[in-house]
């Protein structure tokens, strides 16, 4: 029978190298423009869906249709 090693205990305190540094030096010469920025309409917002939710929607229009129906179903507040 194979011997199983005990799992390592999880760290509760971050190590010094896990901490954020006060400043970072970025090499902007390697930066590339966002190729998707031109596809966004003015006033749009990008939302990332969980994979199990995204599997139900094939297009952005499908997501918007469901969200619009949900908004209509919500109780109206007196503004």
C-alpha positions as CSV (number, residue, x, y, z in Angstrom):
1,X,0.0,0.0,0.0
2,X,1.2,3.5,-0.8
3,X,1.8,5.9,2.0
4,X,-0.1,9.2,1.9
5,X,1.8,12.3,3.1
6,X,-0.1,14.7,5.3
7,X,-1.2,17.9,3.5
8,X,0.7,21.1,4.3
9,X,-1.2,23.5,6.6
10,X,-2.5,26.6,4.9
11,X,-0.8,29.9,5.7
12,X,-3.0,32.4,7.5
13,X,-0.5,35.3,7.4
14,X,0.8,36.5,4.1
15,X,4.6,36.4,3.6
16,X,6.6,39.5,3.0
17,X,6.9,38.7,-0.7
18,X,3.1,38.4,-1.0
19,X,2.6,42.0,0.0
20,X,2.2,44.8,-2.5
21,X,5.2,47.0,-3.1
22,X,4.7,50.8,-2.7
23,X,5.6,51.2,-6.4
24,X,6.0,49.1,-9.5
25,X,8.1,49.7,-12.6
26,X,6.1,48.8,-15.7
27,X,7.6,48.5,-19.2
28,X,5.1,50.4,-21.3
29,X,7.1,49.7,-24.4
30,X,5.6,46.2,-24.5
31,X,2.0,47.4,-23.9
32,X,-0.5,46.9,-26.6
33,X,-3.8,48.8,-27.2
34,X,-7.0,47.1,-26.2
35,X,-8.3,45.6,-29.5
36,X,-11.8,45.3,-28.1
37,X,-12.2,48.9,-27.0
38,X,-13.6,50.0,-30.3
39,X,-16.5,47.5,-30.0
40,X,-17.9,49.1,-26.9
41,X,-20.7,51.6,-27.3
42,X,-20.7,54.9,-25.5
43,X,-22.1,54.4,-22.0
44,X,-21.6,50.7,-22.1
45,X,-20.4,48.6,-19.1
46,X,-18.5,45.4,-19.3
47,X,-19.7,42.6,-16.9
48,X,-18.0,39.3,-16.6
49,X,-20.4,36.4,-16.2
50,X,-19.5,33.2,-14.3
51,X,-18.9,30.3,-16.7
52,X,-22.0,28.4,-15.7
53,X,-24.2,31.4,-16.3
54,X,-22.4,32.4,-19.6
55,X,-23.1,28.9,-20.9
56,X,-26.8,29.8,-21.2
57,X,-26.3,32.9,-23.3
58,X,-24.9,32.9,-26.8
59,X,-25.0,36.6,-27.6
60,X,-24.9,39.9,-25.7
61,X,-28.5,40.6,-26.9
62,X,-29.7,37.4,-25.1
63,X,-28.2,38.7,-21.9
64,X,-29.8,42.1,-22.3
65,X,-33.2,40.6,-23.1
66,X,-33.2,38.6,-19.9
67,X,-32.0,41.5,-17.8
68,X,-34.6,43.9,-19.2
69,X,-37.3,41.4,-18.4
70,X,-36.0,41.1,-14.9
71,X,-35.9,44.9,-14.4
72,X,-39.6,45.1,-15.6
73,X,-40.5,42.4,-13.0
74,X,-38.9,44.3,-10.2
75,X,-41.2,46.4,-8.0
76,X,-41.1,50.1,-8.9
77,X,-39.8,52.5,-6.4
78,X,-41.2,56.0,-6.0
79,X,-38.5,58.4,-7.2
